[in-house]
Each structure stands twice: as structure tokens, then as C-alpha cells.
Amino acid sequence: MTYRMTAQTFRFHSHQFQSRVRSAFKPRKPRHRLLRFAVGLVGLALIVLLVMFGVVVGAAMLVAGLAYKLWHGRGKPIAARRSHDPRVVDAEYRVVEKPAIDR
């Protein structure tokens, strides 16, 4: 059996091809009103379920992160202020040498 290529084989701009491609990706709604309403409710319930799942997972991640920080922070001493004077700045200083060339 031989297959012959016609002039229409690789033409994708025909009306028939475009209508088949368009209908392949179109959502099909049921015609009955109650069935259409039920499918809408199922879709809405699915969206609510996914949002709630995301909220629960996000909250669990926040709680786990806070628990991790609290657990690993135990036993470490908190730095105490040496002076209560607000004018005192505690820092590390380095002596800079005098430049070799004066201006």
C-alpha cells in the first residue's frame, strides 16, 4: 500500500484544520442547567480546597521556621549592655597610619 502526498498534506491554514485545533482546546460545557451548575460548584470547591491547602502549608512553614529559630536559639547568651549611657557607642576601632605624602 502506498501513500501519496497531496498538495493539502502540509497546509495548516485550512479552515478544517483550524477548527479542529480550536475545538481541541475549548472547554465543553454541559447543556443541562443543573449539570452546568453542579460542574461550576465542583470547580469552585476545587479552587477553595487548593487555596485552603496553600494557606495550611504556608502556616505550617511559618510555625516550623519559628520553632526552628526558637529551638536553636536556646542556651546562647544574650549580649548585655555594658553601659546604659545612650552617648556611648560600642565598636571596634583601627588606627590608621599617617599618609606618606602630605597635601
Secondary structure, DSSP 4 states (H G I P E B T S, - for coil): ------TTTT---SHHHHHHHHHHSSPPPPSSHHHHHHHHHHHHHHHHHHHHHHHHHHHHHHHHHHHHHHHHTTTPPPPPPS---TT-------PPPPPSS--
